[in-house]
Amino acid sequence: MACAARVRAKPARVQFLQRAAIRPVAPHAVVDDASVSRVEAALDPDAGLEATIDRGYRELDRTQPTLAHFVSEAIAAQDDDVAQSLGYFLAVSVYLLFREAFPTRLVEIDADALSAAIDALQTDEALRAESADEVLESDAVVAMGQPAVLDFVQHHVREAVDVAGARADLAQLDDIYRLVLIEVIALSQCVTPPAGDPLGPGSEVLA
């Protein structure tokens, strides 16, 4: 199970998976470090962080209404101020990371795609919980597919836990962390290949 407290220590990168319910991320859908750096610069508190996040949420609501509705309901279900603030910030920031990396190749997430992402995380968590010798958590699987994105997310989760200290509601922070994992899984599967990619729509596979 994903745990907000556990990400205080950055997990080691694992190269191989024996089994996973979360689909691998296609190379054309991996967010690069440069895109993360550009978004981080735009999220500088001195550069008008609140206004940037507000604009980002309005764009998210316009371009990804199904995802935005899911995010807003999940955040509204929390009554802890730290969890709500972190959820709003991370949900918008993750969208901005994908938009920065793939400005013309991010398609709208529909209800089926969102349900598939939710089911993938839940199934993967159950799979690992049932195995006594399982050493990986589901968030490590997500991190293998989107390392730069998860580094960003986990940094801010650790920061929120540290700032909140003894006041941290770890259960609600965990809910927010899982929400963001679902968002990352969903967005990773909704990036189209670039033009000319052999895996792109309409391309022929040569035998």
trRosetta pair geometry for C-beta under 8 A, 3 or more apart (Angstrom, degrees):
i j d omega theta_ij theta_ji phi_ij phi_ji
1 125 5.3 59 -95 -158 56 119
1 129 6.8 42 -38 -74 85 115
1 137 7.3 -49 64 -147 25 105
1 138 7.6 -1 -124 14 17 114
1 174 7.9 27 147 -174 105 130
2 6 8.0 -148 -176 46 45 123
2 121 7.9 -21 -22 -172 124 117
2 125 7.2 -72 -13 -98 76 122
2 137 6.5 120 -93 164 49 120
2 138 6.0 -70 -56 64 87 104
2 139 4.9 96 -114 -42 98 114
2 174 6.3 152 107 -163 85 86
2 177 5.3 -161 147 115 125 114
2 178 4.9 161 59 -80 139 83
2 181 6.0 -143 -81 -19 158 154
3 6 4.0 74 83 0 109 113
3 7 7.3 176 92 -16 64 79
3 137 7.5 -92 14 -144 90 154
3 170 7.7 12 -171 173 83 111
3 174 5.6 -28 -133 -114 44 116
3 177 7.6 17 124 74 8 156
4 7 6.3 -56 -159 25 36 108
4 157 5.5 -136 -148 -175 86 120
4 161 6.3 164 147 -70 101 122
4 170 5.6 -168 66 -156 111 72
4 173 3.7 -179 135 120 178 105
4 174 4.5 -123 -8 -73 99 59
4 176 7.2 46 -83 58 133 92
4 177 4.7 -174 -80 -25 85 139
5 8 6.3 -23 177 -15 50 111
5 161 6.6 141 -108 -133 54 149
5 170 5.0 3 -47 -141 108 131
5 173 7.8 103 -46 86 65 128
5 174 7.6 -30 -4 -69 78 103
6 9 7.2 -61 176 42 55 86
6 137 7.2 112 113 -35 155 168
7 10 7.4 33 -168 -96 67 44
7 11 7.6 -57 -119 -21 67 94
7 139 7.3 -65 -78 118 114 159
7 154 4.5 -134 -176 -145 127 97
7 157 5.1 37 84 93 139 131
7 158 5.8 -119 117 -61 88 89
7 177 7.2 178 -4 -131 141 143
8 158 5.2 127 -115 -125 49 97
8 161 6.2 -93 -81 86 100 149
8 162 7.7 126 -125 -58 101 90
10 151 7.8 25 -137 -124 123 76
10 154 6.5 112 -112 127 79 142
11 14 8.0 -40 148 -18 110 97
11 137 7.4 -130 -91 37 154 109
11 139 7.6 144 2 99 148 98
11 140 5.2 -103 131 -98 159 103
11 143 6.8 143 67 47 122 164
13 143 7.5 -128 -111 127 72 114
13 144 7.2 123 -156 -100 79 75
13 147 7.1 8 -110 -116 118 127
14 17 7.3 92 119 -70 117 71
14 136 6.1 -89 24 -95 167 119
14 140 6.1 46 16 163 122 122
14 144 6.5 -58 67 -81 81 122
17 20 4.9 -18 170 -23 144 120
17 136 7.3 -50 -119 18 87 170
17 141 6.6 67 -106 -118 139 97
17 144 7.2 -178 -47 66 118 172
19 127 6.6 -129 121 166 115 137
20 124 5.9 14 -164 -125 69 113
20 127 7.6 159 -128 86 31 152
20 141 5.0 155 -136 -138 134 141
21 120 5.4 180 127 -156 92 62
21 123 3.9 -149 175 104 168 109
21 124 3.9 -144 46 -67 102 75
21 127 5.7 161 -24 -11 114 142
22 120 4.8 96 -102 162 62 114
22 121 6.8 44 -83 -81 110 53
22 124 5.0 -3 -28 -63 92 151
22 138 6.8 121 -27 -160 134 91
22 141 5.0 128 48 129 134 129
22 142 6.4 -82 171 -72 165 70
22 145 7.4 -124 133 -12 117 143
22 185 6.1 -100 -144 -122 109 121
23 120 6.7 -69 -4 -129 80 145
23 185 8.0 111 41 -162 84 94
23 189 6.5 68 70 -89 134 120
24 145 6.1 178 -159 -101 49 113
25 29 5.3 -127 -177 85 92 108
25 30 5.7 111 125 -77 127 80
25 145 3.4 118 -4 -171 116 108
25 146 6.0 111 -47 -50 167 79
25 188 4.6 -72 -114 -176 109 126
25 189 7.9 -112 -115 -65 70 61
26 29 4.7 75 63 10 86 108
26 30 7.8 -138 93 -28 46 81
26 191 7.4 -152 61 76 110 104
26 193 7.4 -75 137 -81 147 90
26 199 7.2 -152 -154 106 141 161
27 30 6.0 -41 -154 1 39 116
28 105 7.8 -98 154 157 107 155
28 191 6.5 -167 117 120 84 113
28 192 8.0 -50 125 123 131 32
28 193 4.8 60 95 -120 173 67
28 194 6.1 -148 -147 -6 124 83
28 197 6.1 4 -80 -117 152 159
28 199 7.4 -161 2 63 139 126
29 102 7.5 -9 -130 -58 59 149
29 188 5.3 105 141 -165 127 63
29 189 7.4 54 -174 -81 167 22
29 191 3.7 148 -117 59 95 132
30 145 7.1 -141 -102 169 92 60
30 146 6.4 -171 -138 -105 69 61
30 148 7.8 101 168 20 86 108
31 35 5.4 -106 -171 72 87 136
31 36 6.5 94 142 -51 113 93
31 97 5.3 31 -154 153 156 104
31 98 6.2 -88 -81 -91 123 57
31 100 8.0 66 -146 73 108 93
31 101 4.4 -131 -126 -43 76 162
31 102 8.0 -92 -94 -14 77 97
31 146 5.9 39 28 -150 100 98
31 148 5.4 -126 101 73 91 118
31 149 5.0 82 52 -51 136 104
32 35 5.2 101 62 5 75 100
32 36 7.4 -138 104 -2 44 88
32 101 6.2 147 22 -124 77 113
32 148 6.4 72 170 -2 17 163
33 36 5.6 -57 -153 37 38 113
33 37 6.3 40 151 -23 70 105
33 148 5.0 -151 -83 -111 58 134
34 37 5.6 -51 -148 34 33 113
34 38 6.6 33 154 -19 65 103
35 38 5.8 -54 -151 34 33 110
35 39 6.5 27 154 -14 65 106
35 97 6.1 99 130 -164 109 67
35 100 4.4 147 -163 110 98 110
35 101 3.9 -12 -105 -74 171 84
35 148 7.5 99 61 122 91 148
36 39 5.9 -59 -149 40 32 107
36 40 6.1 35 153 -23 67 108
36 97 5.9 14 -96 -132 69 110
36 148 4.7 -146 -27 164 143 114
36 149 7.1 -153 -87 -80 120 48
36 151 7.6 41 -167 72 166 107
36 152 5.4 -145 -149 -60 122 131
37 40 5.6 -52 -145 35 30 114
37 41 6.5 34 155 -22 63 103
38 41 5.8 -52 -153 31 32 113
38 42 6.7 28 150 -15 63 105
38 100 5.7 176 83 -169 120 142
39 42 5.6 -56 -151 38 37 111
39 43 6.2 28 152 -15 69 110
39 93 6.6 120 156 -162 128 81
39 96 5.0 135 -135 123 126 110
39 97 5.3 -87 -2 -87 167 64
39 100 5.3 -131 -57 -17 105 157
40 43 5.7 -63 -145 42 31 107
40 44 7.6 65 149 -54 59 75
40 152 7.3 -137 -72 -124 108 114
41 44 6.0 -15 -169 -26 40 111
41 47 7.4 62 155 -12 60 163
42 47 6.4 -126 -158 110 35 146
42 52 5.7 160 152 -147 92 148
42 96 7.5 -133 80 168 136 143
43 47 7.5 84 90 62 5 118
43 49 5.7 53 -170 -124 60 91
43 52 6.1 -152 -101 99 56 148
43 53 7.6 66 -125 -60 93 90
43 93 6.4 22 -86 -113 151 112
43 96 8.0 140 -57 86 113 156
44 47 4.2 74 69 5 97 110
44 49 6.8 -132 95 -68 28 94
45 49 4.7 -33 -108 -20 50 130
47 52 7.0 36 109 -39 96 137
48 51 4.3 -25 163 39 110 118
48 52 5.8 123 106 -27 82 92
49 52 5.7 -62 -149 36 29 112
49 53 6.3 23 159 -15 68 107
50 53 5.9 -57 -148 38 30 107
50 54 6.2 30 154 -19 65 108
51 54 5.6 -54 -145 37 31 112
51 55 6.3 31 156 -17 65 105
52 55 5.9 -56 -149 38 29 108
52 56 6.2 31 152 -21 63 109
53 56 5.4 -54 -145 37 32 116
53 57 6.4 33 156 -21 65 102
53 88 6.9 73 169 140 130 97
53 89 6.1 -52 -122 -113 142 62
53 92 5.1 107 -153 89 78 157
53 93 7.5 -33 -110 -55 93 80
54 57 5.9 -52 -149 32 30 109
54 58 6.7 30 153 -17 62 103
55 58 5.8 -54 -151 35 34 111
55 59 6.4 32 152 -16 66 106
56 59 5.7 -57 -150 38 32 110
56 60 6.2 37 151 -22 66 105
56 92 4.1 101 110 -178 123 112
56 93 7.4 42 146 -71 164 39
56 95 6.5 143 174 79 104 114
56 96 5.2 -45 -134 -63 132 116
57 60 5.3 -50 -144 36 35 115
57 61 6.2 37 155 -21 66 104
57 68 7.4 115 -169 -136 72 111
57 88 7.2 -22 -81 -167 135 91
57 91 8.0 54 -104 98 92 103
57 92 5.0 -60 -66 -97 76 125
58 61 5.7 -52 -148 36 30 112
58 62 6.4 27 153 -17 63 109
59 62 5.7 -59 -147 39 32 109
59 63 5.9 2 166 4 70 114
59 95 7.7 166 95 131 99 131
59 99 7.6 31 131 -96 135 168
60 63 6.6 -69 -131 50 22 90
60 64 5.4 -43 -168 50 65 105
60 67 6.9 -95 -180 96 98 108
60 68 4.9 142 130 -87 92 108
60 71 7.5 -22 146 38 139 153
60 91 7.6 95 -168 137 169 93
60 92 6.1 -121 -23 -118 145 72
60 95 4.8 25 -99 151 114 175
61 64 7.6 -51 -84 64 11 64
61 65 6.3 46 -174 -104 51 65
61 68 4.2 143 -100 -167 57 166
62 65 7.4 -4 -146 -63 9 85
63 106 7.9 53 151 105 130 114
63 108 6.8 -144 165 -95 64 89
64 67 4.0 -18 151 41 115 119
64 68 5.6 131 96 -28 78 91
64 95 6.8 -144 29 -129 147 127
64 108 6.0 180 -106 -137 60 71
64 109 5.7 34 -149 29 103 98
65 68 5.5 -56 -138 39 31 113
65 69 6.2 33 162 -22 66 104
65 108 7.8 6 24 -156 77 119
66 69 6.0 -53 -150 33 27 110
66 70 6.6 27 152 -17 61 107
66 108 7.4 100 18 169 109 94
66 109 5.6 -129 73 100 116 83
66 110 5.9 113 -10 -145 163 27
66 111 5.7 -137 -142 -67 140 59
66 114 5.6 -141 140 -27 118 142
67 70 5.6 -56 -150 37 33 113
67 71 6.2 33 154 -20 67 108
67 95 7.6 142 122 -92 140 119
67 109 4.9 68 -47 61 111 132
67 114 6.4 -171 -84 -93 68 121
67 183 6.6 93 -161 -125 116 90
67 186 6.6 170 -103 111 116 148
67 187 7.9 58 -116 -65 156 90
68 71 5.7 -54 -145 38 30 113
68 72 6.2 28 158 -19 66 108
69 72 6.0 -55 -143 37 28 108
69 73 6.4 25 159 -15 63 108
70 73 6.2 -62 -150 38 25 107
70 74 6.3 21 157 -16 63 112
70 114 6.0 -169 -48 -163 156 143
70 182 7.9 -109 145 115 137 133
71 74 5.9 -62 -148 38 27 109
71 75 6.2 20 159 -14 66 110
71 87 7.5 165 -173 163 85 100
71 91 4.4 120 -152 -163 133 149
71 179 6.8 109 -123 173 66 121
71 183 6.9 44 -84 -83 109 127
72 75 6.0 -58 -145 40 29 107
72 76 6.0 29 157 -20 65 111
73 76 5.7 -56 -142 39 29 111
73 77 6.5 38 155 -30 62 103
74 77 5.8 -50 -155 22 30 116
74 78 7.8 27 149 -18 57 98
74 87 7.0 -153 110 -164 95 140
74 175 7.1 -170 -179 156 98 102
74 176 7.7 138 140 -105 109 54
74 179 4.6 146 140 -111 153 134
75 78 6.1 -55 -167 25 41 109
75 83 7.9 178 -145 133 68 83
75 84 5.6 95 -179 -137 93 69
75 87 4.1 174 -108 115 101 139
75 88 5.9 88 -146 -61 156 74
75 91 7.0 -91 -53 -10 128 148
75 176 7.4 57 -103 -109 74 95
75 179 7.5 133 -59 169 72 173
76 84 8.0 61 -90 -122 30 108
77 175 7.5 -112 93 159 114 149
78 83 4.3 -121 176 109 150 127
78 84 5.3 -169 88 -66 115 77
78 87 6.7 149 21 -11 146 148
78 172 4.7 107 -138 -160 111 117
78 175 6.4 174 -78 82 111 135
78 176 6.9 2 -56 -59 156 100
79 84 7.9 2 -142 -43 10 119
79 172 7.6 -112 44 -106 56 150
80 83 4.0 69 77 13 107 112
80 84 6.6 177 85 -12 54 85
80 169 4.2 -133 -88 30 158 142
80 172 4.5 142 22 80 132 162
80 173 7.7 -65 89 -47 148 73
81 84 5.8 -57 -145 38 30 110
81 85 6.1 27 159 -17 66 109
82 85 6.0 -57 -145 39 27 108
82 86 6.1 25 157 -16 64 111
82 160 5.8 136 176 -175 106 105
82 163 7.6 175 -131 89 124 104
82 164 4.8 21 -113 -85 167 129
82 167 7.4 130 -19 115 142 103
82 168 6.6 -86 89 -119 160 64
82 169 7.0 156 57 26 112 90
82 172 8.0 115 76 95 86 121
82 173 7.1 -24 113 -78 107 103
83 86 5.9 -58 -142 41 27 109
83 87 6.0 29 158 -22 64 110
83 169 6.0 -57 -36 69 124 113
83 172 3.8 -67 -76 134 162 113
83 173 5.4 -126 -100 -73 93 56
83 175 7.0 38 -165 61 133 103
83 176 5.2 -168 -162 -34 84 132
84 87 5.8 -57 -146 36 27 112
84 88 6.4 25 159 -17 64 106
85 88 6.0 -55 -148 36 28 108
85 89 6.2 25 156 -15 64 112
85 160 7.9 172 87 -125 99 122
86 89 5.8 -60 -146 41 29 110
86 90 5.9 17 163 -11 68 113
86 156 6.9 156 -146 142 95 104
86 157 7.0 86 -171 -104 137 59
86 160 4.6 16 -89 -102 134 160
86 173 6.8 22 65 -126 156 84
86 176 5.5 76 98 150 108 161
87 90 6.2 -60 -137 42 24 101
87 91 5.8 23 166 -19 64 113
87 176 4.2 -117 -79 -131 94 112
87 179 6.3 25 -137 71 106 148
87 180 7.6 -147 -131 -50 64 100
88 91 6.2 -56 -139 36 21 108
88 92 6.4 11 164 -7 59 112
89 92 6.4 -72 -155 42 22 102
89 93 5.9 16 158 -18 64 118
89 156 7.0 -143 114 176 124 146
90 93 5.5 -58 -136 41 30 111
90 94 6.0 32 164 -22 67 104
90 153 6.0 73 -149 -129 120 85
90 156 6.1 175 -84 93 102 141
90 157 7.7 33 -82 -61 148 83
90 176 6.9 106 43 164 138 106
90 180 4.9 -41 136 -96 128 138
91 94 6.3 -52 -147 32 23 108
91 95 6.9 24 152 -15 57 106
91 179 6.9 -39 -82 131 108 116
91 180 6.4 -125 -79 -95 63 83
91 183 6.2 175 -132 -67 73 165
92 95 5.8 -58 -156 37 34 112
92 96 6.3 33 150 -20 68 107
93 96 5.5 -55 -149 37 34 113
93 97 6.5 42 151 -27 66 99
93 152 7.2 -149 139 148 124 127
93 156 7.7 102 59 -17 162 166
94 97 5.5 -44 -150 26 35 116
94 98 6.9 28 154 -11 63 102
94 149 6.5 67 -134 -162 89 112
94 152 7.9 158 -91 96 71 126
94 153 6.8 25 -80 -79 111 110
94 180 6.0 158 -35 -155 152 94
94 183 5.3 98 101 116 148 129
94 184 6.1 -94 -163 -74 136 80
94 187 7.1 177 146 10 102 155
95 98 6.1 -61 -156 40 33 105
95 99 6.1 29 151 -18 69 111
95 183 7.4 -73 -58 177 78 128
95 187 7.2 -163 -106 -92 56 146
96 99 5.5 -54 -139 41 33 111
96 100 6.0 38 158 -24 66 105
97 100 5.9 -55 -149 34 25 111
97 101 6.4 16 156 -11 62 111
97 148 7.9 179 -168 115 131 102
97 149 5.7 134 128 -110 156 94
97 152 6.8 171 -85 55 147 165
98 101 5.8 -60 -144 42 31 106
98 102 5.9 -29 175 37 70 105
98 106 5.6 104 143 -103 107 138
98 149 8.0 24 -58 -100 82 134
98 187 4.7 -101 -78 172 163 136
98 191 7.1 -132 -161 -76 107 114
99 102 7.0 -81 -128 65 20 66
99 103 6.2 54 174 -103 64 59
99 106 6.1 -76 -97 12 58 158
100 103 7.1 4 -138 -63 17 88
102 105 4.1 -84 -173 62 107 97
102 106 4.8 121 102 -46 113 89
102 191 5.1 -111 -106 -136 174 111
103 106 7.6 -45 -141 6 9 106
105 191 5.4 48 126 -166 104 75
105 192 4.6 -133 -163 55 86 82
105 193 7.6 -137 -153 71 132 8
105 194 6.6 -60 -84 -83 147 59
106 187 7.1 -13 -143 -157 112 91
106 190 6.3 52 -162 118 66 95
106 191 5.9 -28 -97 -102 62 71
106 192 7.9 -145 -68 10 16 81
107 190 5.0 -127 62 -179 82 90
107 191 7.6 -179 11 -94 81 20
107 192 5.9 80 -30 -34 112 104
108 190 7.4 -108 87 -171 13 136
109 113 4.6 -128 -155 90 75 129
109 114 5.5 92 154 -57 114 88
109 117 8.0 -16 -155 -10 132 138
109 186 5.1 42 -129 163 145 118
109 187 7.0 -68 -58 -81 131 56
109 190 5.2 -86 -78 -65 81 162
110 113 5.3 95 50 11 65 101
110 114 7.1 -129 101 -3 33 92
111 114 5.8 -58 -147 40 31 110
111 115 6.2 32 156 -20 66 108
112 115 5.7 -55 -146 38 30 111
112 116 6.3 34 154 -23 64 105
113 116 5.6 -51 -148 33 31 114
113 117 6.6 32 152 -19 63 103
113 186 5.8 101 141 -152 95 93
113 189 6.5 -171 -157 95 105 117
113 190 6.0 65 -178 -72 153 114
114 117 5.7 -53 -153 33 34 111
114 118 6.5 33 152 -17 66 104
114 182 7.7 51 -161 162 74 111
114 186 5.6 14 -106 -118 56 141
115 118 5.7 -53 -148 37 34 111
115 119 6.1 33 155 -17 67 108
116 119 5.8 -55 -144 40 29 111
116 120 6.2 35 154 -27 64 106
116 186 7.7 126 73 -107 85 79
116 189 7.4 -84 100 84 127 163
117 120 5.7 -50 -146 30 29 114
117 121 6.8 24 158 -14 62 102
117 182 5.0 108 134 -167 111 75
117 183 7.8 89 152 -74 153 15
117 185 4.2 146 -148 99 99 110
117 186 3.7 -56 -52 -67 160 84
117 189 7.1 -160 -77 25 99 129
118 121 6.3 -60 -155 36 29 104
118 122 6.3 22 154 -12 66 112
118 182 5.5 22 -87 -136 63 129
119 122 5.8 -60 -143 43 30 109
119 123 5.8 28 161 -18 68 112
120 123 6.0 -58 -142 40 24 108
120 124 6.1 23 159 -18 62 111
120 185 5.7 -171 78 178 133 148
121 124 5.8 -58 -145 38 28 110
121 125 6.3 29 157 -20 64 107
121 138 6.0 101 -152 161 72 148
121 178 6.8 133 155 -163 147 90
121 181 5.8 113 -115 118 139 116
121 182 5.6 -84 -8 -85 149 79
121 185 6.2 -148 -52 -12 101 159
122 125 5.8 -55 -148 35 29 111
122 126 6.4 26 155 -16 64 107
123 126 5.7 -56 -148 38 31 110
123 127 6.2 37 152 -25 65 106
124 127 5.5 -50 -147 32 32 116
124 128 6.5 24 157 -13 64 106
124 138 4.5 113 115 -117 117 114
124 141 6.3 -116 -174 49 146 157
125 128 6.1 -62 -152 40 29 105
125 129 6.2 30 153 -21 66 110
125 138 5.0 -53 -74 -31 72 143
126 129 5.6 -55 -143 36 32 113
126 130 6.3 29 159 -20 65 108
127 130 6.2 -63 -154 33 25 108
127 131 6.9 11 155 -12 61 112
127 134 7.9 137 125 -98 71 154
128 131 6.0 -63 -147 37 35 106
128 134 4.5 180 -153 151 74 158
128 136 6.6 -106 -121 85 132 73
128 137 6.7 130 147 -125 164 37
128 138 6.3 -146 6 -51 145 82
129 134 7.9 -59 -41 50 15 147
131 134 3.8 92 88 -35 113 110
136 140 4.7 -125 -159 72 92 136
136 141 6.3 90 153 -49 130 86
137 140 5.1 105 58 -2 70 101
137 141 7.8 -131 103 -3 45 84
138 141 5.4 -48 -158 29 45 114
138 142 6.7 45 147 -16 70 100
138 181 7.1 75 119 179 107 152
139 142 5.3 -47 -149 37 42 114
139 143 6.2 48 149 -24 67 104
139 150 6.9 143 174 -144 89 128
139 154 7.9 118 160 -79 133 113
139 177 7.4 -28 -91 160 141 113
139 181 5.8 -95 -103 -102 84 133
140 143 5.4 -51 -145 36 34 116
140 144 6.7 44 151 -28 62 97
141 144 5.8 -46 -155 23 33 114
141 145 7.2 22 151 -8 60 103
142 145 6.1 -65 -161 40 36 105
142 146 6.3 -30 165 39 73 100
142 150 6.0 137 112 -80 94 131
142 181 5.4 -127 -52 -148 170 94
142 184 5.7 82 -173 97 124 133
142 185 6.3 -79 -114 -67 110 88
143 146 6.8 -82 -129 69 28 62
143 147 5.7 59 175 -106 72 57
143 150 3.8 -111 -106 78 82 166
143 151 7.7 100 -143 -44 104 63
143 154 7.8 12 -96 -29 125 134
144 147 7.0 15 -127 -65 17 88
145 188 6.1 50 138 -156 129 157
146 149 4.0 -18 152 37 116 121
146 150 5.7 120 96 -21 84 92
146 184 5.6 -144 52 -177 156 119
146 188 5.9 -116 -53 -88 125 127
147 150 6.1 -64 -143 42 27 103
147 151 6.2 33 159 -24 65 106
148 151 5.7 -50 -148 31 30 115
148 152 6.6 32 153 -19 61 104
149 152 5.7 -57 -157 34 32 113
149 153 6.3 27 150 -16 68 108
149 184 5.7 149 130 -129 141 122
150 153 5.4 -50 -139 40 38 112
150 154 5.8 33 163 -16 71 108
150 184 7.1 63 -69 -144 81 168
151 154 6.2 -58 -139 41 23 105
151 155 6.3 32 157 -26 60 107
152 155 5.9 -57 -153 29 25 114
152 156 6.8 11 158 -8 61 108
153 156 6.3 -69 -157 40 29 102
153 157 6.3 26 152 -18 68 108
153 177 7.6 116 160 -138 115 75
153 180 5.5 161 -142 139 133 142
153 184 7.4 -71 -39 -56 153 138
154 157 5.5 -51 -141 37 36 112
154 158 6.2 38 158 -19 67 104
155 158 6.0 -58 -152 37 26 109
155 159 6.3 27 151 -21 62 110
156 159 5.3 -49 -142 36 36 117
156 160 6.3 40 155 -22 65 102
157 160 5.8 -53 -149 34 31 110
157 161 6.5 30 153 -17 65 105
157 173 6.8 121 -154 177 94 110
157 176 7.9 171 -111 98 101 109
157 177 5.8 50 -114 -94 144 108
158 161 5.8 -56 -149 37 32 110
158 162 6.2 30 154 -19 66 108
159 162 5.8 -56 -147 37 29 111
159 163 6.2 26 157 -17 65 108
160 163 5.9 -55 -143 38 29 108
160 164 6.1 22 160 -13 65 111
160 168 7.5 117 133 -120 78 113
160 173 6.6 172 109 -128 126 124
161 164 6.1 -61 -144 42 26 106
161 168 5.2 45 -140 -123 63 159
161 170 7.5 44 -120 -101 109 84
161 173 6.5 99 -79 -177 90 168
162 165 7.1 19 175 -67 33 62
164 167 4.9 -118 179 78 82 87
164 168 3.6 110 104 -75 128 81
164 169 7.8 -89 170 7 152 58
165 168 6.4 171 68 -20 23 96
168 173 6.3 -11 -178 -24 100 144
169 172 4.2 25 112 26 118 113
169 173 6.3 150 87 -17 64 88
170 173 5.4 -55 -140 42 35 113
170 174 6.0 43 156 -26 67 103
171 174 5.7 -52 -152 31 28 114
171 175 6.8 33 147 -21 60 100
172 175 5.4 -43 -152 29 39 116
172 176 6.7 40 149 -17 64 101
173 176 5.5 -51 -152 36 37 113
173 177 6.3 41 148 -23 66 103
174 177 5.4 -49 -146 34 35 115
174 178 6.4 33 155 -17 65 103
175 178 6.0 -56 -150 37 29 108
175 179 6.4 37 149 -24 63 105
176 179 5.4 -49 -150 31 34 118
176 180 6.6 29 154 -16 65 104
177 180 5.9 -58 -153 37 31 108
177 181 6.5 35 149 -21 65 104
178 181 5.4 -48 -146 33 36 116
178 182 6.5 40 153 -20 65 101
179 182 5.9 -56 -157 33 30 111
179 183 6.6 30 147 -19 64 105
180 183 5.3 -49 -148 34 38 116
180 184 6.4 40 152 -20 67 101
181 184 5.7 -53 -149 35 32 111
181 185 6.4 33 153 -19 65 105
182 185 5.7 -53 -148 36 32 112
182 186 6.2 30 155 -18 66 109
183 186 5.8 -58 -146 38 28 110
183 187 6.1 21 160 -13 66 111
184 187 6.1 -58 -141 42 27 105
184 188 6.1 33 158 -27 63 110
185 188 5.9 -58 -150 31 25 114
185 189 6.9 9 158 -8 60 109
186 189 6.3 -72 -158 40 29 101
186 190 6.4 9 154 -9 66 120
187 190 5.7 -73 -143 44 34 106
187 191 7.2 48 160 -41 67 95
188 191 6.8 -44 -161 3 30 112
192 200 7.1 63 169 -130 92 85
192 201 7.4 -34 -155 -13 117 106
193 197 3.5 -119 162 71 123 150
193 199 4.9 154 -64 82 157 90
193 200 4.0 -127 79 -78 121 80
193 201 7.9 172 43 -7 103 64
194 197 5.1 109 59 -35 66 113
194 200 7.2 -86 77 -74 33 129
195 200 6.8 79 -125 -121 28 170
196 200 7.0 74 51 9 18 147
197 200 4.2 113 66 -34 88 103
197 203 7.1 -103 97 -41 56 157
198 203 5.2 170 -160 159 40 149
198 205 7.3 93 168 -100 103 66
199 203 6.7 -6 5 55 3 143
200 203 4.9 92 63 -21 73 123
